[in-house]
C-alpha cells in the first residue's frame, strides 16, 4: 500500500481480498475513525472550552470521571450505535453492556476505553482511546454480558487512537499492525506506518515507581536488576497507557503494571485495555503476559475484570516472565 493512502481506502483495499465481505467491518472502522476525529477536536480545544477537570461523578470502578471521559464515551456510543454492524457495546465507563436497537443490530461487539489517561489532559499530556472488536457467536434475540467474555485470542480486531502531538489511529485485524496519522488540513487519517514491527528487545522500561512501596519483592528485585544495567536500560513513564505502549511499540521496551501487595489482581482492565493492546503487540512481534500466563489466553469471568500486565518487546517480556516465575516461590505473591 502507498504511504499517504486514506484509512477508508486502505480498508476498502483490504475488503477486496474477501469477495464475500458485506462491508460491515469497513463501515465499523469508518465510523470509529469519525468518533476519533470528534474526540481529537475536543482534546485539541481543551483549555479553550469547558471540558477540563472532573464531573464530580464516580465511574463503575469508583474513580473520578473526567469531563472529557464522559464526552468521549458519549461520542463513541452515539457514532456507533446505529451503524447496523454492532450487536452490542461495552465501555470501561459503563457498569452494564450497551444494547443496540434491534432495527440496527449487526454481527460485531465493540469494547472500548473511551479515554485512557484522561487525568493527564489537564496538564496537556497524551491520552488515547483503546478498542476491541469481537464477532458475535451466532444470531441472538438479545445480546448478553456473557457474549463479551471471550479470551483475547478471539478478537477480530483491536487498536487504539493516540491524541498527542499528532493524532494516530493504530489497528490490527490479525494481519499485521498499521498506523494512520490524522491530517487536520484534509480531515483524514493517512497511512504513515505500515506493517509496524516492534523490536525484539528494547532499552526502555516503563513502570509507576510511585507504587514501589507496595511492590512485591519479586517486582522490586526485577526493577533493581534493570537499574543495575543502566547502560542498556532507561526509565520512561508517561502515566498514560496508550502513550507508554505506543512509544515501546515503535522503539522497543517493556511496560509493567504488575500485581502488588494492595491489588493482587492488578489494576488494568482485561477486556478494555490489556486484551486489545496484547493483540496489537503480538501482531507486531511483541508479547503480553500477566507474569505467568499469556494475556490472550485468559478467559474473562466478568466485564470489568482486572489483570496485571507486562507487555512489550518479545525478549524483554520473556525475560521478565522467567524472572517472576523463578522468584515467585521465594518471594510470596506472584506478579
C-alpha positions in Angstrom: 0.0 0.0 0.0 1.2 3.5 -0.7 2.1 5.9 2.1 -0.5 8.6 2.5 -3.4 6.4 1.5 -6.5 7.2 3.5 -7.8 4.8 6.1 -11.0 4.4 4.2 -9.2 3.5 1.0 -6.9 1.1 2.9 -9.9 -0.6 4.4 -11.6 -1.0 1.1 -8.4 -2.4 -0.5 -8.3 -5.0 2.4 -12.0 -5.7 1.9 -11.4 -6.6 -1.8 -9.4 -9.6 -0.6 -12.6 -11.2 0.7 -15.2 -11.4 -2.1 -18.0 -12.4 0.3 -17.5 -9.5 2.6 -20.6 -7.3 3.2 -18.6 -4.3 4.1 -19.8 -4.2 7.7 -16.2 -4.3 9.1 -15.2 -1.4 6.9 -18.2 0.6 7.9 -17.5 -0.1 11.6 -13.9 1.2 11.3 -15.0 4.2 9.3 -17.4 5.3 12.0 -14.8 4.6 14.7 -12.5 6.9 12.8 -15.2 9.6 12.8 -15.6 9.3 16.6 -11.8 9.6 16.9 -11.8 12.8 14.9 -14.5 14.3 17.1 -12.7 13.4 20.3 -9.4 14.7 18.8 -11.0 18.0 18.1 -12.1 18.4 21.7 -8.7 17.3 23.0 -7.1 20.0 20.8 -9.5 22.6 22.3 -9.0 21.6 25.9 -8.3 24.7 27.9 -10.3 26.9 25.5 -13.6 25.2 26.2 -15.1 24.0 29.5 -14.0 20.4 29.1 -11.1 20.2 31.6 -11.4 18.7 35.1 -13.8 16.3 36.8 -17.6 16.0 36.5 -18.0 15.2 40.2 -19.3 11.7 39.5 -17.6 8.3 40.0 -17.5 5.5 37.4 -18.1 1.8 38.0 -14.6 1.4 39.3 -15.1 4.2 41.9 -12.8 6.5 40.0 -13.5 10.2 39.4 -15.0 10.8 36.0 -13.3 13.5 33.9 -15.4 15.7 31.7 -13.5 14.5 28.6 -14.1 10.9 29.7 -17.8 11.5 29.6 -17.6 13.3 26.3 -15.5 10.6 24.6 -17.8 7.8 26.0 -21.0 9.5 24.7 -19.3 10.3 21.3 -18.4 6.7 20.6 -21.8 5.4 21.6 -23.7 8.0 19.5 -21.4 7.5 16.5 -21.5 3.7 16.6 -24.9 2.6 17.8 -26.9 3.0 14.6 -24.4 1.8 12.0 -26.1 -1.6 11.6 -22.9 -3.6 12.2 -22.9 -3.9 16.1 -24.9 -6.3 18.3 -23.7 -4.5 21.4 -21.1 -2.4 23.1 -19.2 -2.4 26.4 -17.4 0.6 27.9 -15.0 0.8 30.7 -17.1 3.7 31.9 -20.4 1.8 32.0 -21.4 -0.9 34.5 -23.6 -2.9 32.1 -23.4 -3.5 28.4 -24.8 -1.0 25.9 -27.6 -2.6 23.9 -28.4 -1.8 20.3 -31.8 -1.1 18.8 -33.0 -4.4 17.1 -33.5 -2.5 13.9 -29.8 -1.6 13.8 -28.3 -4.9 15.0 -25.3 -6.5 13.4 -22.7 -9.2 14.0 -20.0 -7.5 15.9 -19.3 -6.5 19.5 -17.3 -3.4 20.4 -15.5 -2.9 23.7 -13.6 0.3 24.5 -11.9 2.5 27.0 -13.1 5.9 25.7 -10.2 8.0 27.1 -7.3 6.2 28.7 -5.1 8.5 30.8 -7.8 11.2 30.9 -6.5 12.7 34.2 -3.4 13.8 32.2 -5.5 16.1 29.9 -5.4 19.0 32.4 -1.6 19.1 32.0 -1.5 18.6 28.2 -0.1 15.0 28.2 -1.1 12.5 25.6 -4.2 10.4 26.1 -5.9 7.8 24.0 -8.9 5.6 23.1 -8.5 1.8 23.2 -10.9 -0.6 21.4 -11.5 -4.3 20.8 -13.9 -5.9 18.3 -15.4 -9.4 18.7 -17.7 -11.4 16.5 -21.0 -12.5 17.9 -21.3 -16.2 18.1 -24.4 -16.9 16.1 -27.7 -15.0 16.0 -29.1 -13.8 19.3 -32.5 -12.3 20.1 -30.7 -10.1 22.6 -27.1 -9.6 23.5 -26.0 -10.5 27.0 -22.8 -9.7 29.0 -21.6 -13.3 28.6 -21.3 -12.7 24.8 -18.4 -10.3 25.6 -16.5 -12.8 27.9 -14.1 -14.3 25.3 -10.4 -14.7 25.5 -8.4 -12.1 23.7 -7.1 -14.6 21.1 -10.7 -14.5 19.7 -10.6 -10.7 18.9 -11.5 -9.9 15.3 -9.7 -6.5 15.6 -8.1 -4.2 18.1 -6.3 -1.0 18.3 -6.1 2.5 19.8 -6.1 6.2 18.9 -3.4 8.3 20.4 -4.1 12.0 20.9 -0.7 13.6 21.1 1.5 16.0 19.1 -0.4 14.3 16.2 -3.5 12.0 16.3 -2.7 8.4 15.3 -5.1 5.5 14.6 -3.3 2.2 15.1 -5.1 -1.1 14.5 -4.8 -4.8 13.6 -7.2 -7.3 12.2 -4.8 -10.2 12.8 -2.7 -9.5 9.7 -0.1 -7.0 10.9 -0.3 -3.6 12.6 -0.9 -0.4 10.6 -0.8 3.2 11.8 -2.6 6.2 10.3 -1.9 9.9 11.2 -4.7 12.5 11.1 -4.0 15.2 8.6 -6.0 18.1 10.1 -5.8 20.0 6.8 -7.9 17.4 5.0 -9.6 15.8 8.0 -8.4 12.3 7.0 -6.3 9.6 8.6 -3.5 8.9 6.2 -1.2 5.8 6.2 2.0 6.7 7.9 3.2 3.4 9.5 2.6 0.2 7.5 3.3 -3.2 9.0 4.7 -1.9 12.3 7.2 -4.3 13.9 8.2 -4.0 17.5 12.0 -4.5 18.1 12.6 -7.9 19.7 14.5 -6.2 22.6 14.4 -2.6 23.8 16.2 -0.3 26.1 13.2 1.3 27.8 11.3 0.1 30.9 8.1 1.8 32.0 6.6 1.3 35.5 5.0 3.6 38.0 7.7 3.9 40.7 5.3 5.8 42.9 3.8 2.4 43.7 7.2 0.9 44.8 6.3 0.8 48.5 3.5 -1.7 47.5 5.5 -3.8 45.1 6.1 -7.5 45.8 9.7 -8.5 46.5 9.9 -10.1 43.0 8.9 -6.8 41.3 11.4 -4.8 43.4 14.2 -7.2 42.6 13.4 -7.2 38.9 13.4 -3.4 38.6 16.6 -3.3 40.7 18.2 -5.6 38.2 17.1 -3.4 35.3 18.6 -0.3 37.1 21.8 -2.1 37.7 22.1 -2.5 34.0 21.7 1.3 33.5 23.9 1.5 30.3 21.4 -0.7 28.5 18.1 0.4 30.2 16.5 3.8 30.8 13.2 4.5 32.6 10.4 6.3 30.7 6.9 6.5 32.2 4.2 8.9 30.9 1.3 7.5 33.1 -0.9 7.2 30.1 -1.0 3.5 29.0 -1.6 4.3 25.3 1.3 6.7 25.2 3.7 4.4 27.0 2.7 1.4 24.9 2.9 3.4 21.6 6.5 4.6 22.4 7.6 1.0 23.1 5.7 -0.4 20.1 7.9 1.8 17.8 11.2 1.9 19.8 11.1 -1.3 21.8 10.9 -1.8 25.6 8.7 -3.2 28.3 5.8 -1.8 30.2 4.8 -3.2 33.6 1.7 -2.8 35.8 2.2 -5.8 38.0 0.1 -7.1 40.9 1.2 -5.7 44.2 0.6 -6.1 47.9 -2.6 -3.9 47.7 -4.1 -5.1 44.4 -3.2 -8.8 43.9 -5.4 -8.9 40.8 -3.7 -6.0 39.2 -5.3 -2.7 38.1 -5.7 -2.6 34.4 -8.9 -4.0 32.7 -8.5 -7.2 30.8 -11.2 -6.5 28.2 -10.8 -2.8 27.6 -7.0 -2.3 27.9 -4.9 -5.5 28.2 -6.6 -7.6 25.5 -6.6 -5.1 22.7 -3.0 -3.9 23.4 -1.8 -7.5 23.7 -3.4 -8.3 20.3 -1.6 -5.3 18.8 1.7 -6.2 20.5 1.6 -9.8 19.3 0.7 -8.8 15.7 3.8 -6.5 15.8 6.0 -9.3 17.0 5.8 -8.4 20.7 4.4 -10.3 23.7 2.0 -9.7 26.6 1.7 -11.6 29.9 0.2 -11.3 33.4 3.5 -12.5 34.7 2.8 -16.2 34.3 0.1 -16.5 31.5 -0.2 -15.1 28.0 -2.8 -12.3 28.2 -4.7 -13.5 25.1 -5.2 -17.0 26.7 -7.1 -15.7 29.7 -10.8 -16.4 29.6 -12.6 -13.5 31.4 -15.3 -14.2 34.0 -16.7 -10.6 34.3 -16.9 -7.4 32.2 -14.6 -5.3 34.4 -12.1 -8.0 35.3 -8.6 -6.6 36.2 -5.3 -8.1 35.4 -1.6 -7.5 35.9 0.1 -6.6 32.6 3.6 -7.0 31.3 3.8 -6.0 27.7 6.3 -5.0 25.1 9.3 -6.4 23.2 9.2 -10.2 23.0 12.6 -11.0 24.5 12.1 -8.4 27.3 8.7 -9.9 28.3 10.0 -13.4 28.2 12.9 -12.4 30.4 10.5 -10.7 32.9 8.2 -13.8 32.9 11.1 -16.1 33.6 12.3 -13.8 36.4 8.9 -13.7 38.1 8.4 -17.4 37.8 11.8 -18.1 39.3 11.3 -15.8 42.2 7.6 -16.4 42.9 8.2 -19.3 45.3 10.8 -17.4 47.3 9.0 -14.0 47.5 5.3 -14.8 48.0 2.6 -13.4 45.7 3.2 -13.7 42.0 3.3 -10.6 39.9 
